[in-house]
Amino acid sequence: MVKHIVLWKFLSPSSDNLGVVKRALEAQNGRIPGLIRMEADASLNTGSRGVHFALYSEFESREALAAYHKHPVHAQTRAIIDPLAQEHWIADYET
């Protein structure tokens, strides 16, 4: 199993924008083969070293994660989120 974590800081972290991000990410559930689980929400810690939003997801394999990055549903999600993002960080690991 591969865990995929993404952390974002947004240009304007309003509750409206964070809601748009959450809905876009959650819309991927059940639509991408190999995606087992996904959680996404606004961060409680938004201090100077905090982020605005976090995504935690689980994939069946490295191949499933690679396919996710090329999937049209993921591309649609990125088209919504990328213009709102200031910075993001990604961590993937296998268990």
N, C-alpha and C positions, 0 to 999 in steps of 0.2 A: 504494500500500500504506500502511496505517495501523498504526503501532506503538502499543501500549497497555501502559503500565507502571503497576503498583500496588505500593506499599510499605506494610507494616503494622507497627504495634506492637500487641502483644496484652496483655490483662490478665494472663494467666498463660502465658508462653511456654514451657511444658513441651514436652518432645519428643513426648509423646502428643498434645497440642493441635496442634503444628506438623505432625505426621503426618496428623491429621484434615484440616487445611487443605490440605495437599499432595494428598491423595487426592481431596478434593472438587473442587479446581481441575482436576486431571488428568482427572477423570471427564467434563469438558466436551469433551475432545478427540474429534473425529469426530462430535459430536452437534449442533453449531451451524453452520448454513450461513454461509460467509464467514470462519469462523475457520480460518486457515491453519496457525498454529503457536502452541503455548503451552508455556512453561517456568515452573516454579514450585519454589521451595525456600527453606529457612531461610537467613538471611543469615549469613555468616562474621563480619561486623563487627557486634557487638551492644553496642558501647561507648555512651557517653552520647549521641553524635550518630548512632548506627547505628539500624537497624530490625531487627525480628525475622524478617521474611519478605518475599520479592519475587516478583512475577509479571511476566513479559515475554510479550507475545503479539502476533501479527501478523494483521491483517484485510485482506480484499481491497479494502475501500473504507470511506469514512466511513459510508455507508449500512449496510454490514455491521456496523460497530461499534455503530451506533445500534440495529440489530435485535438484536444480542447483549444489550444492556442490557435489552431487553424480553422476551427468550426465557425460556420456563419453566425450562429447565435452569439458566440463570444465576440465576433466582430461587431455585431449590432450593439452589444453591451459596451464595448470600448468606444464606439462612436458617441455614446451618451456620456460616458464617464471621462474620457480623455480631455475634452475641452474644459471640464471643470477642475481638473487636477493641476496642482502646482508641482508636487513631487510625489513619487511613490517608490516603495521598496518591496522587493519580492524575496521570499525564502522558500525553498523546496527541500524536503528531506524524505527519506525512505524509512519505513519501519517494517 
